Amino acid sequence: MNNVLKYPTEEIASSVVLTMTAENILHTQRMTTGDQHFVYAVKTEKSDYVIRMTDTSQTDKFISATYWQEKLLPLGIPLAKFIKSDLACELSEFPSLLMLRLSGDDLCNIYSQLTDLNKHNLALEMVKIQAMTGPLPDGPSYGIVNSYERMTAHNSWYDFLTHRLYLFDEIIRNNKIFNDVEMEDVFKIVKNLENEFRLIRARPFLWDASERNVIVEKGQISGIVDVDEMCFGDPLFVLGLTYTALENEGYDTLYCDYWSEALEMDDNAKIRLAFYRLFYVIVFMRKHAMTSDNQQKIIFDDQRLKNMFKQSLNRLKAWY
């Protein structure tokens, strides 16, 4: 009989942290963060830790995470540093990464408590953090990558965007939840913007440092977590994600507005940003009703997404 566990448990997380730290475990609880991995908050007699665990099929993601830490930490980017790892599954059957728990909470979890001044200051902090990737070289290809040595098949930013859109369109049509959305208009718009997108350099940026993975305490960013990959292309992409994510959760977008203002964008950049906001509405429509890799059911407000799609589409049409 096959007794291999499919998913880690709090008991396994506790055991691994105990072995890694030799500190008595006081409390372990699974966190709701993340779609791909299993994350546990572990309190010992001396410290508060977070341990990320995953299936062996996802080991490459953890290898990539350590790879990017070696690139990003020397640049001053405030990542939650890994202090122990078990990628060879010597302590359990699940690859693991251990870090000290950062003070604070995900931006999305405390957003409603922030003042306008907090949002302004956080936006300026994020602009500076994203700019810290500047010394890194351009990528050899475009899109979301595990390392410089592992190229994607996309030779331009336009290729990356259109490939994703066709994939998402197929999934959305198969789900039959958003059959009334006007995807034909989306493909017309991206075709109109083809020359603009083909001019984008393959610049690296923290593509998932949005309303999640940004830990905030007392109105300041205490660190960035879950940087398993980098994206090569237009850094405005993550701002589009953040706009859409906050809207999808029913929040205002002042944080993003301040972020946008700080970038002093020209009209071409503003059009690209408007497209990325639409792009990520489509991403959320694709994710709606799916089960994540760590077995969490993803449910959004489908009517809100439909309204956001129309608003984003109208925003772009206004430019033409």
Buried (B, 14 or more C-beta within 10 A) or exposed (E): EEEEEEEBBBEBBBBBBBEBBEBEBEEBEBBEBBBBBBBBBBBBEEEBBBBBBBBEEBBBBBBBBEBBBEBBEEBEBBBBEBEBBBBEEEBBEBBBBBBBBBEBBBBBBBBEEBEEEBBBBBBBBBBEBBEBBEEBEEBBBBBBBBBBEEBBEBBBBBBBBBBBBEEBBEBBEEBEBBEEBEBEBBBEBBEBBBEBBEEBEBBBBBBBBBBBBBBBEEBEBBBBBBBBBBBBBBBBBBBBBBBBBBBBBEBBBBBBBBBBEBBEBEEEBBBBBBBBBBBBBBBBBBBBEBEEBBEEEEEBBBEBBBEBBBEBBEBBEEEE
